[in-house]
Amino acid sequence: MDVTKESFGKMADGTPVDLYTLTNANGLEAKITTYGGAVVSLLVPDRDGKLADVVLGLETLEEYVKKSPFFGCITGRYANRIAKGKFTLNGVTYALAQNDGPNHLHGGVKGFDKVVWAAQEKSSDEGPGLELTYLSPDGEENYPGNLSVTVTYTLTDDALRIDYLATTDADTIVNLTNHTYFNLADGGAGDILGHELMIAADRFTPTDSTAIPTGELRSVAGTPMDFRQFTAIGARIGQDDEQLRFGGGYDHNWVLNSSDGSLALAAKVREPGTGRVMEVYTTEPGIQFYSGNFLNGTITGKGGKVYRKRSGLCLETQHFPDSPNQPDFPSTVLKPGEAYQTTTIYKFTAVI
């Protein structure tokens, strides 16, 4: 088990950015940069024990700054969307950046994906780790309160574990996630339509045409959103379905069956060609499945791979989109004296 550090370059203002490599005795390896806390690469074995990178990413810091579509990063203060870039808290209405059509997305123009995090190497019985910290000042992207955030990555025997912790000195909203794009077959050289997906959810949150939830918790039964049994991602993605048309494919939040805050299985992906299997465990009430609909071949990633439509999938554990404007959704309000604390685990195995 080991953690190493190297330079990943400097920001335009001279701020140094580092790249940390976590390795364990089983050969798993994760590379994480302090820019956005992004998972740059993740090596996991196939059924023959062959290690390969299963996440999409870029070669250089400059590329991450200029053109990353949230590859591997920490998103916040509020992951996913807030309708019309507005929410009201304690009678005060806050106007946020409308950086996704009419809506606010992933914390705004300069969300947590675009800041440099302070880093400290960590070691535990579970494996090598990296603790990232960031103080988001009151008023940043027009969010209230000084928000102190700690995100800890741990490489266990067979998983990448992510622990999130946040505290505030004034009432605010917070919803953090990781935005890694996975391709268990070839790291993004091909598409993910042959990957088979299971989501442990009987319901999802349908959206309007701008990807904002309507407020309904709709049954997945009889819809292309039914992943209660393993189903190839490409099996129904082209169906003439309003929700698929709105998202250009899958880009929706599922209401997880386990919603009591305990760590539970949320989703499972298997890739028949390599035998790789990824299980997602979380304490969160929701998971956003995104099928890489907006990748369009204009980004060349690691190893010269051209990332085309649906060359990666995201499984973003979270509270629901637009929760601050949806009183029936689980609350995302954080108050002084409370702790926002969640855990997500991406576990990797292989089947013969």
N, C-alpha and C positions, 0 to 999 in steps of 0.2 A: 504494500500500500504506500502510495507516494503522492505528493503534491509538488509540482514545479511551477516556476513563474518565469515568464519572458516578456519582453516589450512587444506591444502590438501597435506601437506608433504613438503619435501625439495629436490632440485636437488642434483646431486652428488657433486657439488661444494659448497653445503650449502645454495644456494639461496632459500628462502622460496617461496612456491607457495600457493595461497589462492583459496578458493571456495566461490563464492558469490551466495546467493539465493535471487531472486527477486520474490515477490508475489504481487498479486493485489486483489481487493475486490471481483472479480469474481471467485477466486480460482485458476487462472492460476499461474503456478510456473515455473521459469527457473533457473537452476543452471549453472553457468559459471565459469570456472577456468582461472586463469591468465596464466597457461601454454597453449600457443597457442591460447588463447582466446576461448577455446572450450566450446560449449554448451554441458554440460554433461547430463542433463535431461530437459525435457519440459513436464509439466503436462497440458493436455487440456481435456475438457469434451466431452463425447459422447452424443448421442441423449437423454439419460436418465439423463444427468448431471453428470455421473460418470467420475471422473478424472483418467487419466492414462498417463503414460510416452510414448511419441510417437517418441522418437529418440533413436538411437543406441549409446551406450557408454560403458565406463569401470568403474570399481569400484575404482581404485587407481591411483595415479600419476605414480607409477612405471609401471603399465600396459600401460598407455598412452605413456610413454617414450619408452618403449620396443616394443610395437606391435600395436599401433593405426594406422589404414589405413586412416588417416586424419579425424577421427570421430569428427564432430562438430566444426572443427577448422577454424581459419582465415588462408587463403592461400595467399602467396605472396613471394617476390615482384611481381612475375608474376604467377598468377593462370593459371592452365592448361599447355599446352605444347608449347615449342619453338623448332623448327626443328633443329636437330643435335647440340643442345646446343649452337647455335651461332646467333648473330644478329649484325648488323652494324648501328651505330648512329654517325652522323656527320663525316663520313669517317673512323671511328675507329671500328674495329671488336672486339667484346667481346665474349670470350669463357666461357660458363657456364658449370656447372656439367651436365653430361649425366646420369641422374639417373632414366630414364625410357626407357630402350633399348637404341637406339641412341639419344634420345631426352632429353630435360630438362623439368622437371615437378614440378609445384607448388613451385617454388622458389629455388629448389636445395636440397642439402644434409641437410642443416639446414635452412629451410624456416621459415616463420613467425609462422607456426604451431608448431615449436620446440623451440621457445624462450619464456621467461617469460616477460609478459607485466606488466607495472605499471598500477595500478587501482585506480579509484576514484569513490565513490558513487555519483550518480546524481539523482536529482529529478526534474520533470517537470509536467506541467499540463496533459501531456499524460500518465504519470505513472512513476514508479520507474525505475532507469537506472543505468548503469555501463559504465564508460568511461575508455577505455584501450588505453595506449599510448606506442609507441616503436620508438626509433631512430635507424634506420638501417644505420650503418656507410658506408661511401664511400668505395667501394671495397668488401663489404660483399657479399659472393657468386659471386664475380666479377662483380656486378652491379655498375654502376657509380653513384656518388652523394650521399650526406647524405640525406636520406629520412626520414622525420618526419611523423609518421602515428598515427592517432587517429581513433579508432573504438568504437562507442557508441551503446550499446544495450539498448533498452527501451521496457519494458513490458507494453503495452497499455491494454485497456479493453479486447481486443480479439486478440491480435497479438504480435509477437516479431518483433520489428523494429530494423534494423541495418543501421547505418549511418557511412560512410567511408569518411575520409579526409586525404589527404597526400600533403605535400609540399617538394620541393627539392632545393638544392643549386647548382645543375648542371643538365644539360639535362640527363634524364634517361627514363626508361620505367616502367610502373606500371599497374597492373591488379589485383585487390583484390576481393575475394569472401569468402563466408562461405561454408564449406563442410559438413554440417549436413546430416546424413542419417536418413530419416524418414520412419516409418512404423506406419500408423494411426490405424492399427488393434490391434497390440499386442506388439509394441515396438521392433520387431525383432525376436520374437519366431517363427513366420511363415514367409511366403514370401509376396511379394508385387504384385504378378501377378494378383490378383483380384482387386487391386486398379484401379480406372478409372481415366484417365489423359486427360486433355485438354491443349494444348500449343498454344498460340496466335501467330502462325508463319506460313506463307505460304512457307517459304524456310528454308533450313538447309545447313550446310557446310559439304559436303561429305569429307571423309578422305582417305588417303592411308592406307596401311596395318599396319603402325606404329602410327596411330591415328592423323596424321598431315593433316590439311585441304589442299585440292588440289587447293584452290583458287576459285572454282566454288560456286555460290549460287544457289543451285538446288531446284526446286519445290518439295514440299512434295507430290503432287498429284499422286495418283496411287502407292505410296510406303508405306512400313511399318512405315515411319517417319511421316505419316499424322495423327496428333493428333488435327486437327482443331475442331473435334467433340469428345466428351467424348468416349474414347476407353479403354477397359481393357488392362493393360500393357502386360498381357500374351497372348493377342489375336493373335499377329503376331510376337512375339519375337523369335519364333522358325522357322520362314520362311527361305527358302533358298535364302537369299538376301546377296549380297556382303558386304554391309555396316554392316549388323548384324554379318556376319562372322568376319569381321575385328575387331569389337568391342567386340565380344563374347556376343552380346546383344546390348542394347542401351548405347552408350557412346559418344554422339555427341552434337554439338552446333547447336541450332536453331536460326535463324535470326528473331528477334521479329518484328512484324508488326509495333509496336510503337517504333520508333528509333530516336525521336527528343529530347530525354533527359528528357521528362516529366515522372512523376510517372504513370505507367500504368499496367494493368493486363497482366502478362506474362504467367502464367500457373495456373491450378486449378486441384486439386486431390480430389477425393471423395472415401470413403471406405464404401461399401454398408452395411457391417455387423454391424458397430458401428454408422454409420451415420456421422462420422467425415468428414469435408471438410476443405481443406487447399487451400487458394488462395495466389499466389505469385505476388507481385507488385514490379516493379523495374524501375529505371531510366536508366538501362543498355541496350545496343543494342542486347545482346545475352543471352541465357540460356543453360547451359549444363545439359542435362538429362542423368543421369547414373543409371543403373538398378542393381547396386550391383553385377556385374558379377564376380568379383574377390574374393568376400567373399567365403570361402571354408570350413567352419566348424572348422577351427583351432583356432578361437578366441571365448572365452567364455566371454560374457559381463555381464552387470548388471543383478542381480537376477539369475545368472546361465544360462542365455539364450545363446545358441550356435548359432552364426551368420553364417548361411549357405548361399549358393549362392542365391542372390536376396532376402535377408531378409530385405533390406533397399533400398531406392531410394534417390538420390540427385538431387536437382534442384538448380544449381549453377549459379547465375546471374553474368554476366561478359562481358568483351570485348571478341572478338573471339580468339580462340587459334592461336598461331603463327603469330599474327598481326604484330610484328616487321619485319617479313620477307614477309609480304603480303601487298604490297602498296595499293591495292584496298580495304582492310579492314579498318574499323574505326581505327584511330591512337591511340596508347597507349603511345605516347611520352608525358612526363611531363617536363616542363621547369621552371626555377626559376621565381618567381613572379606569377605563375599560381597555381591553387588549383585543385587537383583531388578530386572530391566530388560526391559520389553516395549514393543512398538509396535503400534498399530492405526491404520489409515487408512480413512476413509470417503470414497470418491472418487465424484464426480458427473459424469455426462455426460447427453446426451439423444440419442435416435434419432429420425430423421425418420419 
